[in-house]
Amino acid sequence: MQTQMDRGTARDALTKFAREWTERIEGWRANGQTHTEKSYAQQFWSALLRCFGVIPERMDLFERDATRASTGNTGYIDFFWSGVAIGEAKSLGEDLGKAHRQALDYLSGGSINSFEWPRFVLVTDFEHLRVDRMGDEPWTVEFDLADAPAHVDQLMFLAGQETVTKAEEKAASLDAAARMAALWQAVVGDEADQGVGDDAPTHPEDEDALAQEASVLLTRLLFLLYGDDAGLWEDDLFRRWVESDTTADNLGPQLQGLFNLLNTPESQRRRVPATLAKFPYVNGGIFDGSSPVPYLTAEMRQALIEACRFRWTHISPAVFGALFQLVKSQKARRGDGEHYTSEANILKTIGPLFLDEYRARADRLIAKKSATRREFDELQDEMAANLYIDPACGAGNFLNVAYARLREIETDLIVARTKRWGTMDLTYDVSFEQKLTIDRFWGFEINWWPAKIAETAMFLVDHQANLALAKARGAAPNRLPIRITAHIVHHDALTLDWVQALPEPTGQTYVFGNPPFLGDHTRTAAQLSLMQHAWGGTKQLSRLDFVTSWHALTLRLLENRYGEWAFVTTNSITQGDQTARLFEPIYEAGWRIKFAHRTFQWDSEAPGKAAVHCVIIGFTRDRATKRRLWDYATVRSAPAEVSGVKAVNAYLVDGPEVLVSKRTTPLAPDLPEVVKGSMATDGGNLVITPAEYDAVMADPVMAPYVRPYVGSKELLSSQQRWCLWLREMNPGDPAHSPELKRRLQAVAAMREASTAASTQDWARFPHLFRQLGLVSDVPFVGIPEVSSENRHYLPVSHFEPEVIISNKVYGAVDPHGIAFAVASSSMFWTWMKTVGGRMKSDPSFSSTITWNNFPMPALTDEQRAALSSAGTKILDARAQHPDRPLDEHYAALGMAPELVRAHDQLDTIMDKIIGAPRRCRTALERQELLFDSYVRLTR
């Protein structure tokens, strides 16, 4: 590893540089010398670069030809360092603004690739120097050459010590992924298309040989490209070797030789050419010779040279690692590249789990004037004693960010301690001060390629942290040859014994990550078996999401360890029946929610995969820990922390830690039973559309059996649909109606073709609905199963006895209007949105969870009458616009004032019944009252 330049050494060198060039300028003036631009430009830039430890002879920096945007003509840039700086020198006394515009003119001419664009523009007339930083945080400084030592901080980017913004890191990472995609395409061809994400091959042998070899090749090239810019060896050593020692014909064999050399200790090398001898021994398994280099073409060599011109130290390993694994996907290569987990989303998980606390403790300690060296050591030792685990790590982005941020905290502690108890001594071995290492970080990953990337990315982020330490402290640990690595275990986390695989630390064990989401409707038999293994043979899985397997295994791991954990999961774990099934064993094991993010949108890393509505929940056994909760105005909004939180329950509400399980009868004695409608399972053959209605009614056999048929869509939009209700059908009727016979034959065929044995059995009864629900001989109330979350109320309807409701509607006989009033209230809508399931983000009604558990105490005669009257007023308000369907009555932005006032009157009554002194103003008020009432009624 190259020695890192410290600002003191650079300032001394700049002092000497300024003195020598000032004397030279005085000589030019004394001799009347002009036109110094061409004669001395290279000498000037070379001398300036040497002040910062850069040896210009090793790099191709001068007189690069480029096209000017203003003229279209080709000219020569004085000084060009790809990804770093462009320089133009003019003769004494010339306008520096003109020189700056000329530099920009070259950059805009189209001959310089966008990924080569530098972040800095330097222009000089030898007596003055102007420096412009471009990008997200631009600035300009201009000074006399004699004052250069005072501006050393603005020039330290020449020593590789540059602050890159998060937006610039993101842009650089996208460009870097494009460079890697070009390399991949050059090796395997543009039409090559491999699975990524959950569809990625589990083992190398699961994909074809060329794809496997190209995967390993790109991982090794990434290390070399990054090392070329990051000081792992001489600047641009690899680029110079590619350009001078390889051709299109021998690139593959030459790379193979280089890889072998990098895997060989210096003491064991024999007769190595001088250029190759400058490469250090790497170790760490990256160049272990396990995969041959495939045949490479001229296109590949050109793509590699272009990649060498990119500034790889500008990337974020966390973002780039996620993008790197996608180069195999043809769709991702041709897309916009925006498939990755942002650092902001990762920090939502690891921040409140451990990072925020360590940051705050370090800041307090650094600010504390009476702090002792021992206190600094203890905090640093504590961070280094923990184990940090992502059991579904993918390309390692959670681990990358966690390690990088912890190293930032450690560096701040080292610098502050050095300022207090000793000056920076470059002869001192800083490795004795730097204690947190990547071997404290563990990841489990089922797919081999992301696992390989994670290993490499962790080394890159380690080196970036070392560069930051060198910038702040003047020295950093030398990690070559690699002796310390992150532990990325290529294995299915659900078949791995975590307790055996993971060492027990002297500190805490932190488990975190973003395990795969998979609902109960889409999981396979094999995945169900894995879930059962994770939870144990007796656990009733029911609707538990696949992601909860990681909860089960984390509970087992931390049963006898100190630690805390947090996962990003689908928001379904906080909804409906699943919540009690998941949180009951968590609570029983002594865990409570430490922090949570309510529902927000998490974009998938894989191209073509839909964004998922997620929550983040962290757990602790420390009852004294301050609870934290974040809310989102919309799923795409920024998080806002909720103030004054006392406790967070499983429904992510500041309220009692209760679990709402299925009930077969209503908790509230005044509520009637609600029953789901009937499900046809008929392939549409027992259903009559408006286009078919007239023909069916013209059939004298079928017409008597036609009944209005209402699902959620018909209930809300007043659309019409009918069904053939054939429970009382004369067995001889099909023989007298060809259309009825055809429909029943189609039902039988559809059911026979089903994979469900129970459905196949019903092929014997094609005239009957598969599941019989509510069929009433008196008027009844209808409640849609799903309703938009944007509505302020749940739309509820009344139906006549002749109506058949589908399985998308619940019905209840409601002679006194109590069910209608309760279901129409804001209190019930809040309860349904809080504890019920969801269809995507829309609340889902359930008889066993939401209705039967609604915590309404026994009503007085006066309360019943008031509810019934308030419900009638809602119907009266709707009747003022009889042509409006319910979805228009309850449009979020267009409700009629009289209907809103009617609901307000109902809410005043309902809120007081649940325990409010007056009508509630917020959902939060109602949630608190509902959970308190639920606790009272179920105690």
Secondary structure, DSSP 8 states (H G I E B T S, - for coil): ------HHHHHHHHHHHHHHHHHHHHHHHHHT---HHHHHHHHHHHHHHHTTT--GGGS--EEEEEE-TTT--EEEEEEEETTTEEEEE--TT--HHHHHHHHHHHHTTSSS-GGG--SEEEEE-SSEEEEEE-SSS-EEEEEEGGGGGGGHHHHGGGGT-----HHHHHHHHHHHHHHHHHHHHHHH-TT-----GGGS-SSGGGS-HHHHHHHHHHHHHHHHHHHHHHTSSSTTHHHHHHHHH--TTTHHHHHHHHHHHHTS-GGG--S--HHHHTS---BTTTTSS-S------HHHHHHHHHHHTS-GGGS-HHHHHHHHGGGG-HHHHHS----S--HHHHHHHHIIIIIHHHHHHHHHHHH-TT--HHHHHHHHHHHHH-EEEETT-TTSHHHHHHHHHHHHHHHHHHHHHHHHH----TTS-GGGT----GGGEEEEESSHHHHHHHHHHHHHHHHHHHHHHHHHHS------SB----EEEES-GGGS-HHHHS---SS-EEEEE------TTT--HHHHHHHHHHH-TT---TT--TTHHHHHHHHHHGGGS-EEEEEEEEGGGGSTHHHHHHHHHHHHTT-EEEEEEEEEEE--SSTT---EEEEEEEEES-TTS--EEEE-SSTTS--EE-TT-----TTS-SS--------SS-SSTT----EE-BB--STTTTEE-HHHHHHHHT-TTTGGGEEEEE-HHHHHH----EEE--TT--TTGGGG-HHHHHHHHHHHHHHHT-S-HHHHHGGG-TTS-SB-----SS-EEEEESB--TT-SS---EEE-TT-EEBTTEEEE--TTSHHHHHHHSHHHHHHHHHHSEEETTEEE--IIIIITT-------HHHHHHHHHHHHHHHHHHHTSTT--HHHHT-TT---HHHHHHHHHHHHHHHHHHT-SS---SHHHHHHHHHHHHHHHH-
